[in-house]
Amino acid sequence: MENIHKLSKSIKVAGNIRSMADVSELKSTIDAYNLVSGDTFTIEIVDSFAMPSAMIGYLLKLVQQEQVKLTMKIHDERLVELLEDLNLKEVFDIHSFALTQA
């Protein structure tokens, strides 16, 4: 993973999310927002085509236990398809920003 851009109630992630170090960095970045039930949060993933299961589990906890409304803007169709295959499109409110070739 290359970097994380912190924005107001959102982050923009550049680079692949691969390692446990990436997951830990993302988790601590999101935790720093001190999100509570009813908050909304957006994660924009620019480059990553995959996501470790530990990250998916963390996001599920955020949505289901902490009651945070999560929106994901994903630029790589492979990651969109992966999360759709796991039936998480509605849970994570996924929006695809993948470029389509004509």
Backbone as CSV, one residue per row, in Angstrom:
resi,resn,N_x,N_y,N_z,CA_x,CA_y,CA_z,C_x,C_y,C_z
1,MET,0.855,-1.164,0.000,0.000,0.000,0.000,0.900,1.226,0.000
2,GLU,0.556,2.193,-0.809,1.401,3.372,-0.939,1.119,4.424,0.118
3,ASN,-0.127,4.838,0.223,-0.442,5.849,1.223,-1.932,5.946,1.478
4,ILE,-2.239,6.652,2.557,-3.620,6.889,2.944,-3.788,8.400,3.074
5,HIS,-4.786,8.939,2.408,-5.096,10.364,2.516,-6.301,10.497,3.437
6,LYS,-6.099,11.159,4.568,-7.188,11.375,5.515,-7.992,12.595,5.089
7,LEU,-9.278,12.418,5.004,-10.196,13.496,4.682,-11.236,13.568,5.799
8,SER,-12.166,14.478,5.719,-13.201,14.587,6.734,-14.158,13.406,6.625
9,LYS,-14.142,12.542,7.644,-14.995,11.334,7.708,-14.809,10.419,6.497
10,SER,-13.596,10.434,5.940,-13.298,9.527,4.836,-11.792,9.398,4.669
11,ILE,-11.410,8.332,3.984,-10.011,8.147,3.615,-9.940,7.708,2.167
12,LYS,-8.817,8.000,1.546,-8.549,7.582,0.173,-7.272,6.753,0.211
13,VAL,-7.369,5.517,-0.234,-6.252,4.576,-0.145,-5.669,4.354,-1.535
14,ALA,-4.365,4.615,-1.668,-3.650,4.370,-2.920,-2.725,3.182,-2.726
15,GLY,-2.585,2.360,-3.741,-1.728,1.181,-3.656,-2.524,-0.046,-3.241
16,ASN,-1.881,-1.204,-3.359,-2.534,-2.459,-3.000,-2.568,-2.653,-1.495
17,ILE,-3.677,-3.170,-1.023,-3.807,-3.560,0.386,-3.460,-5.041,0.424
18,ARG,-2.255,-5.375,0.900,-1.785,-6.754,0.830,-1.444,-7.347,2.183
19,SER,-0.636,-6.640,2.923,-0.023,-7.230,4.111,-0.816,-6.915,5.381
20,MET,-0.452,-7.620,6.444,-1.053,-7.333,7.740,-0.640,-5.939,8.212
21,ALA,0.538,-5.479,7.798,0.957,-4.116,8.141,0.018,-3.102,7.491
22,ASP,-0.381,-3.365,6.243,-1.344,-2.490,5.561,-2.670,-2.466,6.317
23,VAL,-3.124,-3.652,6.714,-4.384,-3.764,7.450,-4.284,-3.004,8.774
24,SER,-3.194,-3.191,9.493,-3.007,-2.501,10.776,-2.997,-0.991,10.602
25,GLU,-2.329,-0.523,9.551,-2.274,0.914,9.291,-3.661,1.469,8.969
26,LEU,-4.412,0.745,8.143,-5.768,1.176,7.815,-6.668,1.180,9.052
27,LYS,-6.589,0.119,9.842,-7.412,0.036,11.047,-7.111,1.178,12.006
28,SER,-5.834,1.453,12.230,-5.494,2.528,13.165,-5.911,3.892,12.605
29,THR,-5.829,4.058,11.296,-6.271,5.313,10.672,-7.768,5.503,10.863
30,ILE,-8.538,4.447,10.613,-9.993,4.532,10.772,-10.356,4.702,12.243
31,ASP,-9.695,3.967,13.127,-9.970,4.069,14.566,-9.719,5.485,15.091
32,ALA,-8.775,6.198,14.492,-8.446,7.556,14.928,-9.614,8.530,14.731
33,TYR,-10.566,8.174,13.907,-11.743,9.016,13.698,-12.742,8.910,14.856
34,ASN,-12.552,7.915,15.737,-13.450,7.715,16.885,-14.915,7.653,16.450
35,LEU,-15.189,6.800,15.473,-16.537,6.674,14.934,-17.473,6.041,15.960
36,VAL,-18.699,6.541,16.006,-19.717,6.007,16.906,-20.955,5.632,16.096
37,SER,-21.861,4.945,16.737,-23.091,4.503,16.096,-23.788,5.663,15.393
38,GLY,-24.148,5.436,14.138,-24.835,6.450,13.350,-23.924,7.305,12.486
39,ASP,-22.623,7.256,12.745,-21.687,8.011,11.911,-21.636,7.417,10.503
40,THR,-21.274,8.238,9.545,-21.034,7.762,8.189,-19.544,7.904,7.900
41,PHE,-19.029,6.983,7.109,-17.605,6.990,6.782,-17.433,6.448,5.377
42,THR,-16.548,7.064,4.609,-16.303,6.649,3.230,-14.855,6.221,3.066
43,ILE,-14.671,5.099,2.399,-13.339,4.624,2.047,-13.276,4.541,0.525
44,GLU,-12.337,5.280,-0.052,-12.110,5.219,-1.495,-10.836,4.418,-1.726
45,ILE,-10.956,3.347,-2.485,-9.814,2.477,-2.772,-9.482,2.626,-4.246
46,VAL,-8.322,3.218,-4.504,-7.964,3.601,-5.864,-7.345,2.442,-6.644
47,ASP,-6.370,1.747,-6.070,-5.582,0.789,-6.846,-5.767,-0.674,-6.486
48,SER,-6.164,-0.983,-5.296,-6.130,-2.362,-4.826,-7.136,-3.247,-5.549
49,PHE,-6.693,-4.444,-5.912,-7.573,-5.406,-6.575,-8.009,-6.504,-5.619
50,ALA,-7.497,-6.482,-4.397,-7.846,-7.481,-3.389,-7.887,-6.815,-2.026
51,MET,-8.378,-7.577,-1.034,-8.428,-7.076,0.327,-8.289,-8.271,1.264
52,PRO,-7.336,-8.226,2.189,-7.164,-9.336,3.124,-8.429,-9.568,3.959
53,SER,-8.634,-10.829,4.325,-9.826,-11.180,5.101,-9.864,-10.449,6.440
54,ALA,-8.704,-10.151,7.004,-8.672,-9.408,8.269,-9.280,-8.016,8.101
55,MET,-9.066,-7.400,6.952,-9.635,-6.077,6.698,-11.145,-6.182,6.497
56,ILE,-11.573,-7.198,5.772,-13.007,-7.405,5.560,-13.697,-7.634,6.903
57,GLY,-13.090,-8.445,7.765,-13.654,-8.700,9.087,-13.752,-7.432,9.920
58,TYR,-12.712,-6.610,9.869,-12.726,-5.344,10.604,-13.861,-4.447,10.110
59,LEU,-14.025,-4.356,8.793,-15.081,-3.507,8.230,-16.471,-4.043,8.584
60,LEU,-16.623,-5.373,8.586,-17.898,-5.966,9.003,-18.217,-5.598,10.445
61,LYS,-17.226,-5.663,11.319,-17.411,-5.284,12.728,-17.821,-3.821,12.825
62,LEU,-17.174,-2.977,12.057,-17.474,-1.547,12.060,-18.940,-1.307,11.687
63,VAL,-19.418,-2.023,10.674,-20.785,-1.834,10.188,-21.804,-2.520,11.095
64,GLN,-21.554,-3.780,11.425,-22.572,-4.558,12.123,-22.592,-4.344,13.638
65,GLN,-21.440,-4.201,14.260,-21.418,-4.021,15.712,-21.390,-2.555,16.113
66,GLU,-20.576,-1.761,15.421,-20.451,-0.351,15.772,-21.548,0.504,15.130
67,GLN,-22.290,-0.075,14.180,-23.405,0.605,13.511,-22.977,1.875,12.762
68,VAL,-21.795,1.792,12.124,-21.304,2.893,11.290,-21.784,2.649,9.868
69,LYS,-22.306,3.683,9.212,-22.726,3.546,7.813,-21.492,3.739,6.940
70,LEU,-21.094,2.668,6.293,-19.885,2.670,5.481,-20.243,2.762,4.009
71,THR,-19.503,3.585,3.289,-19.598,3.662,1.838,-18.209,3.399,1.285
72,MET,-18.128,2.538,0.273,-16.848,2.247,-0.368,-16.915,2.638,-1.835
73,LYS,-15.941,3.416,-2.252,-15.783,3.789,-3.656,-14.555,3.038,-4.156
74,ILE,-14.777,2.106,-5.074,-13.704,1.212,-5.501,-13.447,1.403,-6.993
75,HIS,-12.163,1.568,-7.337,-11.779,1.839,-8.722,-11.392,0.590,-9.507
76,ASP,-11.135,-0.523,-8.849,-10.732,-1.749,-9.549,-11.892,-2.748,-9.528
77,GLU,-12.349,-3.092,-10.705,-13.514,-3.964,-10.836,-13.293,-5.333,-10.187
78,ARG,-12.057,-5.800,-10.136,-11.780,-7.106,-9.511,-12.123,-7.093,-8.026
79,LEU,-11.836,-6.003,-7.343,-12.182,-5.897,-5.923,-13.692,-5.772,-5.749
80,VAL,-14.326,-5.026,-6.639,-15.785,-4.916,-6.601,-16.402,-6.303,-6.734
81,GLU,-15.925,-7.081,-7.701,-16.459,-8.426,-7.919,-16.209,-9.335,-6.728
82,LEU,-15.031,-9.240,-6.132,-14.722,-10.047,-4.949,-15.715,-9.761,-3.829
83,LEU,-15.939,-8.490,-3.538,-16.847,-8.130,-2.455,-18.299,-8.461,-2.803
84,GLU,-18.647,-8.378,-4.077,-19.990,-8.804,-4.501,-20.157,-10.302,-4.316
85,ASP,-19.122,-11.089,-4.667,-19.170,-12.544,-4.489,-19.353,-12.923,-3.021
86,LEU,-18.866,-12.079,-2.122,-19.011,-12.315,-0.682,-20.314,-11.717,-0.134
87,ASN,-21.175,-11.264,-1.046,-22.462,-10.652,-0.692,-22.309,-9.445,0.228
88,LEU,-21.318,-8.609,-0.061,-21.049,-7.439,0.773,-21.340,-6.120,0.078
89,LYS,-21.905,-6.173,-1.126,-22.152,-4.939,-1.877,-23.072,-3.992,-1.106
90,GLU,-24.149,-4.493,-0.572,-25.083,-3.645,0.168,-24.562,-3.336,1.566
91,VAL,-23.923,-4.300,2.199,-23.402,-4.108,3.557,-22.409,-2.962,3.586
92,PHE,-21.511,-2.917,2.593,-20.477,-1.886,2.529,-20.866,-0.722,1.608
93,ASP,-22.086,-0.738,1.073,-22.562,0.313,0.160,-21.487,0.626,-0.889
94,ILE,-21.195,-0.385,-1.700,-20.099,-0.313,-2.669,-20.529,0.395,-3.948
95,HIS,-19.698,1.334,-4.370,-19.876,2.041,-5.628,-18.633,1.796,-6.478
96,SER,-18.857,1.376,-7.708,-17.747,1.085,-8.611,-17.374,2.317,-9.415
97,PHE,-16.087,2.622,-9.403,-15.569,3.725,-10.203,-14.567,3.185,-11.225
98,ALA,-14.731,1.905,-11.568,-13.823,1.268,-12.517,-13.997,1.884,-13.895
99,LEU,-12.880,2.079,-14.552,-12.915,2.576,-15.927,-13.298,1.436,-16.843
100,THR,-14.231,1.678,-17.721,-14.630,0.658,-18.670,-14.028,0.979,-20.027
101,GLN,-13.596,-0.055,-20.702,-12.997,0.114,-22.029,-14.089,-0.014,-23.078
102,ALA,-14.080,0.861,-24.045,-15.095,0.821,-25.109,-14.689,-0.131,-26.203
